[in-house]
Amino acid sequence: MRWEGQALRAETDDALPALARMSNLVRTVTTPDFAGVTFHEVLAKSALNRVGPGSALPFTWTVNPYRGCTHACVYCFARPSHRYLELDAGVDFDRQIIVKINVADALRKDLAKASWRREHVALGTNTDPYQRAEGRYRLMPGIIRALADSGTPMSILTKGSLMRRDLPLLAAARRSAPVDLALSIAIADDELQQAIEPGTPTTQARLATVTAAAEAGFDVAVFMMPILPFLTDSEEHLDAALGRIKAAGASSVTYTALHLRPGVKEWYARWLHAHRPDLVARYRELYADGSYAPKEYRRRLAARIAPLIAAHGLARTPEDPNTGTVASRANARDDQGEWRRTRPHGGDAAAPAPEPLTLF
């Protein structure tokens, strides 16, 4: 049993109504080590998630041991996924974490099926598999072993320095199938990084993880994603960030401009109002028409960053000119979102929703 002495019965008031109705909910856990965070332990029937054929993602299968993420990145594209469980995309996403405690066993069953063709499996595509709770739940070693034992290629994208714990296991897994590692490091300014990614390891801790992975023999990619307009897109900031990335031992860099889907857009707007109200009008102009920064902005960003990437001797992954995402097949812009903060239908009672913020 995990976190002995911290268990709460799922049918008590401590379990959220939508979760209490789930047949696979084992228990709801709180612990002083994660103040304000509630973990809902569930039993997964399956671990492999098939990406739809119309998706912009350049892979077919994912494994997500957690739903929700204590990294609490304001801009996280995965926030709207929490609404599936009748949780909000703001506070709940950061503080109501679903943990698939049997994910490794479920994955082994999936991989043992005769239909499994050992296609590439990506981790870190929805929420971070190395968020801080992984230090207690230790789900990733079982996932890595299951994939390696079946000869399945894998890739991991994380902001978590905890990946260093599993580098020997990942190095051993490479003997069975390809393993690709990437760190998400987009912000070189420490004060800004802690304000907008409050639950993440520091930039320096992530750079140290790049170094450790490179020393373990991996060609480590760094995802400078997202580049935040008017915050991290200056030549000075980009040059400083790329210099640190190169010095850490990364082999390549991927970048995109900030993408704000409905649900994320409103949460990011709230952060702007609180921390950088001077930029609200400029963001309104950039993102009023949809989720992606305009093509002209992305062209200017590319013209600024491409020479810096080359100057630092880093390989570059191209950006799709239509969407601003990596290897994207999607061409349509999402024009449904508005810059408006509405009251969430869940969340922490100690953090009430503000009055609606209408930017235009």
C-alpha positions in Angstrom: 0.0 0.0 0.0 1.2 3.5 -0.8 1.4 6.4 1.6 0.2 4.4 4.6 -1.9 6.3 7.1 -3.0 8.9 4.5 -5.9 7.0 3.0 -9.4 8.4 2.8 -12.4 6.2 1.8 -13.5 7.1 -1.7 -17.2 7.4 -0.7 -16.5 10.1 1.8 -16.9 13.8 1.1 -13.2 14.0 0.4 -13.7 12.3 -3.0 -15.1 14.6 -5.7 -18.6 13.5 -6.9 -17.5 12.7 -10.5 -14.6 10.6 -9.3 -16.6 8.8 -6.6 -18.9 7.4 -9.3 -15.9 5.8 -11.1 -16.0 2.0 -10.7 -12.2 1.9 -10.8 -11.5 4.4 -8.0 -9.4 2.7 -5.3 -9.0 5.5 -2.8 -8.4 9.2 -2.4 -5.2 10.3 -0.8 -3.9 13.5 0.8 -0.5 14.0 2.4 1.3 16.9 4.1 4.1 16.4 1.6 1.8 17.8 -1.1 -0.2 20.5 0.6 -3.4 21.4 -1.2 -3.1 18.4 -3.6 -5.4 15.4 -3.7 -4.4 12.1 -5.4 -7.1 9.8 -6.7 -5.7 6.3 -7.1 -7.5 4.3 -9.9 -7.1 0.9 -11.6 -6.6 1.2 -15.3 -8.2 -1.4 -17.6 -5.7 -0.5 -20.3 -2.5 1.6 -20.4 -2.0 2.2 -24.2 -3.9 5.1 -25.6 -4.3 5.3 -29.4 -3.9 8.7 -30.9 -6.7 9.5 -33.4 -5.9 9.4 -37.1 -6.6 13.1 -37.4 -4.3 14.2 -34.7 -1.4 16.6 -35.2 0.8 14.4 -33.0 3.7 12.6 -34.8 3.1 9.2 -33.0 0.3 6.7 -32.7 0.4 5.4 -29.1 0.9 7.1 -25.7 1.0 6.0 -22.0 -0.1 8.5 -19.3 0.4 7.2 -15.8 -1.1 10.4 -14.4 -3.9 12.8 -15.3 -3.5 16.4 -14.1 0.0 17.7 -13.1 1.4 19.5 -10.1 3.9 21.3 -12.4 1.0 23.7 -12.7 2.4 25.3 -15.9 -0.1 28.1 -16.7 0.2 27.5 -20.5 -0.2 23.7 -20.4 -2.1 22.5 -23.5 -3.5 19.5 -21.6 -5.6 21.4 -19.1 -8.9 20.9 -21.0 -8.5 17.1 -20.7 -9.5 17.4 -17.0 -13.0 18.4 -18.0 -13.7 14.8 -19.0 -13.8 14.0 -15.3 -16.0 17.0 -14.5 -13.0 18.8 -13.1 -11.9 22.3 -14.2 -9.0 23.1 -16.4 -7.5 25.5 -13.8 -7.1 24.8 -10.1 -8.3 21.2 -10.4 -5.8 20.3 -13.1 -3.0 21.4 -10.7 -4.4 19.9 -7.5 -6.7 16.9 -8.4 -4.3 14.3 -9.7 -5.5 10.9 -11.1 -2.9 8.1 -10.5 -3.1 4.8 -12.4 -1.5 2.7 -9.8 -1.5 -0.5 -11.8 -0.4 1.1 -15.1 2.7 -1.1 -15.5 0.6 -4.3 -15.1 -2.0 -3.0 -17.5 0.6 -2.1 -20.0 2.2 -5.6 -19.9 -1.2 -7.0 -20.8 -1.6 -4.6 -23.7 1.8 -5.4 -25.0 1.3 -9.2 -24.8 -1.6 -9.1 -27.2 -1.0 -10.8 -30.5 -2.2 -7.6 -32.3 0.6 -5.5 -30.8 3.0 -4.4 -33.5 5.7 -2.8 -31.4 4.9 0.7 -32.6 6.5 3.8 -31.0 5.0 4.7 -27.6 5.4 8.3 -26.3 5.3 9.3 -22.7 4.9 12.9 -21.5 2.4 13.8 -24.2 -0.5 14.8 -21.9 0.8 15.2 -18.4 4.3 14.8 -17.1 5.3 11.2 -16.1 8.1 12.6 -13.9 6.0 15.1 -12.0 7.0 15.2 -8.3 4.5 12.5 -7.2 6.5 10.0 -9.3 9.1 10.0 -6.5 6.5 8.4 -4.3 4.5 6.2 -6.7 7.5 5.0 -8.8 5.3 4.1 -11.8 7.9 4.8 -14.5 10.3 2.0 -13.8 7.6 -0.6 -14.4 6.5 1.2 -17.6 10.0 1.3 -18.9 10.7 -2.4 -18.1 7.4 -3.4 -19.8 8.2 -1.6 -23.0 11.8 -2.8 -23.0 10.8 -6.4 -22.4 8.4 -6.3 -25.3 11.0 -4.6 -27.6 8.8 -1.5 -28.0 10.4 1.8 -29.0 9.7 4.6 -26.6 10.2 8.3 -26.2 10.0 10.5 -23.0 9.4 14.2 -22.8 9.5 15.8 -19.3 10.2 18.8 -17.3 11.1 16.6 -14.4 14.6 16.2 -13.1 13.5 12.9 -11.6 14.2 11.2 -14.9 17.8 11.1 -13.7 16.8 8.3 -11.3 15.8 6.0 -14.2 18.7 6.7 -16.6 20.4 3.4 -15.9 17.1 1.6 -16.6 16.6 3.6 -19.8 20.2 2.9 -20.9 19.5 -0.8 -20.5 16.2 -0.5 -22.4 18.1 0.7 -25.4 19.5 -2.8 -25.9 15.9 -3.9 -26.7 14.5 -1.0 -28.7 15.2 2.7 -29.5 14.8 5.1 -26.6 14.5 8.9 -27.2 14.7 11.5 -24.4 13.8 15.1 -24.4 13.6 17.8 -21.7 11.2 20.7 -21.9 13.2 23.9 -21.1 11.7 27.1 -22.5 12.5 29.8 -20.0 16.0 31.1 -19.0 14.7 33.8 -16.6 14.5 32.1 -13.2 11.9 34.6 -11.8 9.6 34.2 -14.8 10.1 30.4 -14.8 8.9 30.1 -11.2 6.0 32.4 -11.7 4.6 30.6 -14.8 5.8 27.0 -14.1 5.5 27.1 -10.3 5.6 23.4 -9.6 8.5 22.5 -11.9 12.2 21.9 -11.1 14.4 24.9 -11.8 15.8 25.5 -15.3 19.2 24.6 -13.9 18.0 21.3 -12.5 16.6 20.4 -15.9 19.8 21.4 -17.6 21.7 19.2 -15.2 19.3 16.4 -16.3 20.2 17.0 -19.9 23.9 16.7 -19.0 23.3 13.4 -17.0 21.3 11.9 -19.9 24.0 13.0 -22.5 26.7 11.5 -20.3 24.6 8.2 -20.2 25.0 8.1 -24.0 21.7 9.7 -25.1 21.3 12.3 -27.9 19.1 14.6 -25.8 16.6 16.9 -27.4 15.4 20.1 -25.7 11.9 21.4 -26.4 11.9 25.2 -26.2 8.1 25.0 -26.0 6.4 27.3 -25.8 8.1 30.5 -26.7 6.1 33.1 -24.9 5.4 36.3 -26.9 7.0 39.4 -25.4 8.3 37.4 -22.4 10.8 34.9 -23.8 11.0 35.7 -27.5 13.7 38.5 -27.4 17.0 37.8 -29.1 18.8 38.3 -25.8 16.6 35.7 -24.0 16.7 33.2 -26.8 20.5 33.5 -27.1 21.0 33.0 -23.4 18.7 30.0 -23.3 20.3 28.3 -26.3 23.8 28.9 -24.8 22.9 27.1 -21.6 21.2 24.3 -23.6 24.3 23.7 -25.7 26.6 23.9 -22.7 24.4 21.2 -21.0 25.1 18.8 -23.8 21.9 18.8 -25.8 22.1 17.7 -29.4 19.0 19.3 -30.9 16.3 21.9 -30.2 12.6 22.1 -31.1 10.7 25.3 -30.6 7.2 26.6 -31.1 5.3 29.8 -30.3 2.7 29.7 -27.5 -0.5 27.8 -28.5 -3.6 28.7 -26.4 -6.5 26.3 -26.8 -9.9 27.2 -25.3 -9.7 26.5 -21.6 -5.9 27.2 -21.5 -6.5 30.7 -23.0 -8.7 31.8 -20.2 -6.3 30.5 -17.5 -3.4 32.2 -19.2 -5.4 35.4 -19.4 -5.9 35.3 -15.7 -2.2 34.9 -15.1 -1.5 37.9 -17.4 -3.9 40.1 -15.6 -2.3 39.3 -12.3 1.4 39.3 -13.3 1.8 41.3 -16.6 -1.3 43.4 -17.2 0.9 45.6 -19.5 0.8 42.7 -22.0 -2.9 42.0 -22.0 -3.6 44.2 -25.0 -0.7 42.8 -27.0 -1.9 39.2 -26.4 -5.4 40.2 -27.3 -4.2 41.4 -30.7 -2.1 38.2 -31.2 -4.7 35.6 -30.1 -8.1 37.2 -30.7 -8.7 35.1 -33.9 -7.9 31.7 -32.4 -5.4 29.4 -30.7 -2.3 30.0 -32.7 -0.1 33.1 -33.0 -0.4 34.6 -36.4 1.8 33.3 -39.2 3.6 36.7 -39.4 4.6 36.5 -35.8 5.8 32.9 -36.3 7.8 34.0 -39.3 9.5 36.8 -37.2 10.2 34.3 -34.5 11.8 31.9 -36.9 13.9 34.6 -38.4 15.2 35.5 -35.0 15.8 32.0 -33.5 17.0 30.0 -36.5 20.4 31.8 -36.8 20.9 31.5 -33.0 20.3 27.7 -33.2 22.8 27.4 -36.0 25.3 29.7 -34.2 25.2 27.5 -31.1 25.8 24.3 -33.2 22.4 22.7 -32.4 20.3 20.7 -34.8 16.8 22.0 -35.3 13.4 20.3 -35.8 11.3 22.3 -38.2 8.0 24.1 -37.2 4.9 23.5 -39.3 4.2 26.8 -41.0 0.4 26.4 -40.7 0.0 25.6 -37.1 3.2 26.4 -35.3 3.5 22.9 -33.9 6.1 20.2 -34.5 5.5 17.8 -37.4 1.8 18.9 -37.4 -0.7 17.6 -40.0 -3.4 20.0 -38.8 -4.1 23.1 -40.9 -7.2 24.4 -39.3 -7.2 27.2 -36.7 -9.4 26.9 -33.7 -11.6 29.9 -33.7 -14.0 29.0 -30.8 -12.0 30.3 -27.9 -12.5 33.8 -26.4 -10.2 35.6 -24.0 -12.7 35.4 -21.1 -12.3 34.0 -17.6 -15.4 32.2 -16.5 -16.1 30.7 -13.1 -14.9 27.0 -12.9 -17.3 24.3 -11.9 -14.9 22.8 -9.4 -11.7 23.5 -7.7 -10.3 24.5 -4.3 -12.8 26.4 -2.2 -9.8 28.3 -0.7 -9.0 29.7 -4.2 -12.3 31.2 -5.4 -12.6 32.1 -9.0 -12.2 35.9 -9.7 -14.7 38.0 -11.5 -14.8 37.3 -15.2 -11.9 38.9 -17.1 -13.1 40.0 -20.6 -10.2 41.2 -22.8 -12.3 42.3 -25.7 
